[in-house]
């Protein structure tokens, strides 16, 4: 199953002790959001890895703990140019801010050795899995191939980074990389084996001589050059806690610009040799011992990489690259053994065997050189051969997307969720259940700014609505500054692939300014608001400075039929006076809520569908009384909330009427089309979260002597749920496509189908997930109960199932009558 990243720590080794108080002071001053007055501040050391010592920082109070990772130079005398943590920081910062390469976020770099003794940097802690053993024991055979494919794709992603565009053009010299590396590592080998250190191996000189004579021509031309990791292997990758995809590439100490095929060969070392610190000798690789069931062979792995990145088959020079990788590993292990002799190896006593292993790696390299054939001249036949152009439109989970823009946004959004949203869910929930629940967590506002910075803001806005708003704003001074607020110009179909991701957490949509009812309200003002209404209310909503509510439902009438509404909006001179009671006014409890869109009747004697109007109401207007927050199966959804509100002679300027008197029903139909679909999209994401948690629980929980996943009834239920989820996803995406092509009215049938199918499907998934979790499923220890409550509500909200089923049935009969 892989080791959890948090389980790979131990007590700090005596050789690596440093001043914790000095570190705390520095972190508090230089890491944004670092707790400044915690009751807990602990440091432990990661035992895995052999380069720069790495530590886990845990800081917080009570159950609220934040975790960070510190990486520093080792103490003592070091080889020149080794352990350059400043370069690690530089490359991580560039990749994290400008690409979709999965790397941890870095917070600060300290080059002042007086703080803790050596230079260091602090980065985020990534919760996930690390597979230390490349044979992937205790992993199901079917998932092993997926993990290896994800590894190949992560390497391809790294190698696809445009170093010129992200500020790394001078990170290294691109041509003659292998020549420089041979010279560098041989020099370090000589330094590590100088007087008083390990004895030199004459065969190392033989190996170096062969390598210098065999450097491929492509190395001097730079044809295979780009960003090089330098130590890319599966145990330097963090995988998602339950999904088979890479969320973080670690250990960038050896990164530079150069020949990327060296990375590829090094990532294949476990096929050639088996090196483990706790073993005295180097063992045979998987090519000799045999592949565990499900693992890709080396040619299959190379095919995955070459297909993803668009490189040619590497058979011509493969022998050199493997021999070079073995040589470099031997040099590194010799250096580790030298540090062990001096007492400052980061792995402590586990490094005692590295001297002997270094010599055995030299033997392996010479043996590999002597082999006649090392790789087939052509890619394996009959295997999946995906062209780079097609592969680029499939995300890391294998999900097809319509274009590259959506792919990039989806990858960015997934990373944001994993980095920022999921780790904060418990914190948000804790505040929402406290006596301060009607306040906003400061981290939410910080995350909103981060979402803006990453271009993940207002993604829901359709391109046609944005165009109208821009036209209306043409006369407003400094209108250019508003351009960044109108999203990415996506269609409803394109947004569907992104909204689904947000739906995986009840806390996520508002962070991206894509939460209900704000999205529907902004859409109303975008489509139907005049210039003044757009300027006064839409811009602050688009900026995320305020929030809003939608006041339609009333306690005394069946509000699913909008013609039943009784709230009155009476014209008096230059104003309207509002009287009535509304409930389930979602968003009105939020302290940031400044405006309501209220639906009421301006003319009780007009034709049935011309009586209703919509008007903008400032929440601070006298006569508005928030009577109480309402709960959804016990959840009050603080600080967002659902309010019952009374309006007693509330005087609103006449200019606040939307589109004109009697147009409310028309606006409601336009508003609810995209809004309903957004709910469906989010429900797909909620169901996916339920599937993920359910499968994870089933693989780790035993009942009656077996894992739940081993019970046949569960496997069958899981499969049926997957079938239903995928079918519903396709229905929702088709509804979005119809909405784009034909508009609300012509798409109303398939919109109604999606609105019925999505909550019912999500309820089935979440109910089964709750059942699998047992008592844990119904409490707040997981997100399942909250997701279930939301899904159940959506069988009523935005029209109950019965209304939508009526629409579907009537349209079906209409079609039949025309045959």
C-alpha positions, 0 to 999 in steps of 0.5 A: 500500500506504500508508506504514509509520508507522515510515518517515515519520521524518527527522532532527530539524530544527534549529529543533526540536532539544531536550535529549535527556538531559533528555527521557530522564530525564523519560521514565524517571521518568514512563513505566511500563516505559521502559528505564532503562539502554539502550544506544540512545536515538535521536530522529527527527522525523515529516515528515508533518503541519503542526501540533505537531512530532512525534517518534519515540523509539527506546530499548533494548538490542541487538535489544530496542527500544521505540518511543514518540511525543513530541508537543510545542508548536512553539518560538517565539511562538505564536498564543493558544490554538493548539497546546494539547498538554494538550488533546490529552492529555486527549481521548486519555486519556479515549477510550483509557480509556473507549471503543472509539474507536481512539486511541494510549495516552498515558503522560504529560503534561509542562507544564514548559517547562524540560524540553525547552523547551515542553510535551509528552506521550508516547504509544505508537507504533502500527505500521501504515499511513498513506495520505497520498494519498487516491487510494490508489495501489498499493492493489488496487481491491477494497481501496480501498472497504474502506479508505474504509468503515473511515474512515467507521466510525472517524469514526462511532465518534468521533462516538458517544462519550458525552462526559458519561460519559467526563469530557469534558462541559466539553471545549468549548461545544456550541452555536454552534460554527460561529459561534465557529469562524468568529470564531476562525479569522478572528481567527487569519487576521488575526493571521497576516497582520498587519504584517510577515507575508503580505498579506491577501486581500480575498476572505477577508473576502467568504467570512467574510461569507457564512459568518456569514450562512449558519450552519445553525439546527442549529448553535445548537440543538446538534442535531449537537453532540458530540465533534469531531476538528477535523482528521479526514482519511484521512492522520491515521489509522493502519490495521492493518498488513495489515487494512483497519481503523483502529487509531489516530486521530491529531492531536487538536490542534483537537478540542473539542465542537461541530458534528460535521458540520464533521468530516464535511465536512472529511473529504471535502475531497479530493473537492473540492480536492487540496492537496499541500505539494510542489505550488505550486497547489491542484488539482481534487478527485476529483469533478472529476478522476474517482474511481480504480477502487474508491474510494467517491464522496462520496455513498457515503462519506456514506451509510456514515457516516450509516448507521453513526452514525444521522444524517440525510442532510446535503444541506440544509446541505452547501454551508455545511459544505464552504465552512466547511472550505475557509475553515478550511483557508485560515486554517490554511495562512496560519498555516503560511506565517506560521510558515515565514516565521519559521522554525519551521514543522514541515514546514520548506521543504515549507511554502513554498507554503502562502501561495499555496495559502491564497488558492486555497482561498478561491477554491475556497470561493467557487466552491463557494458559487456552485454550484447543486447540491453533493449529491443531495437523497437518499442514492444509490439501489441502494447498501448501506443498512445500518441502525444497529441492524444495523451495530452488531452487525458489527465493524470486520472485517465479522464478525457477532457475536451481541450488543452485549456481545460486539461491545464485548468483541471490539473491546476485545480486538482493540485490546489484542492490537494494542497490547500482545500483538503488539509483545511477541511477539519479546520473549517468544520471545527470553526463551523461547529464552534460558538464563532461559527458565523465568522469567516476563517481567515484562511478562507480569505487567504485561499481566495487570494491564492485562487485569484493568483493561480487563475482559478477565479470565477471559472463559472462565468460563460463567455457570452455573459462576460462579453455583455458585462464588458460592454456595459462597463465600457463607460466606466473609468478604469474598466480594464482592471475588471478584465481579470474578474471574468474568468477564463471564457469557458463554455458550460461543458468546459466548466463541467470538468472543473466544477466537478473537482470543486464538488469534492469538498463542501468548502471548496466552491466559495474559495474559487468564487464559484459557490451557490447562490453567488454564481446564480446571482452573479449570472443574473446581474451579468445577463439582466443587470443594467450598468449601474447594477453591474457597477454597484453589486456585480463588481464587488461580487466578482472580486469576492469582497461581498457575498449574496443571497437568493430570497425566493422560497416562502414558508406558507406556500409551495414555492417550487411553483413560482406563481404561488409567491406571496411576498409583495413588492409595491411601487411608491414613487421612486421606491419599492416597498417589500413585505413578506417572509422568506426562508431557505435564503442561502448565504444570508447568514454570512457576515459578508452577505451584502445583497439579496436578489428577492422575488416577489409580486409587483402586480397580483392581477397581471397574467399568471407569469407576469406577476413576479419581479426580481429586485436587488435588496441591500441587506443593511436596509431597515426592516430586514430581520433575520429570524433564525438560521435553518438546519439541513439534517442538523447542519447549519452550513455556517458561516454560509447559512440558510436564513428565515427572513422577514421583510417589514416595509423594506424600502428599496430604490426603484432603480434596483428592479431587475429587467423591469416589472413582471420579468421575474419568472423569465429571469428565474428560468434563465437563472436556474438553467446553469445553476441547476447544472452547477449543482449536478456537476458538483454532485458528480465530484461529491460522488467521486469523493464518496467512491474514493473514501469507500474504496479506501475504507474497504481496502483497510477495514476487516469484518469477519476476518476479511477486508471489506473489499474481499466480500463479494457483495461489496465488490458487486455494489461498488461496480454498479455504483461506478457504472451509474456514476459514469452514466450520470457524468455523461448525462450532465456533460451532455446537458451542458453541451446542449445548454451551450448549443441550444440555450435554456429553453431547448435544453430544459428536457435534458437539464431536468434529466440531469437534475433528477439523476445526479442527486439520486446517484450521489445519494446511492454512492454516499449512502453506501460509503456511509454504510461501509464506514459504519458509525464513522460515516454518520458523524463529522469525522468524515465528510460523508454525512455533510455531502449526503445531507447536501445531496439529499437537499438537492432533490428538493432545491432548485425544483423537486424531482417531481417537477423535473420528472413532469417536464421530462414526461411531458416532453416525451409525450409531445415527441410521441404525439408528433410521430 
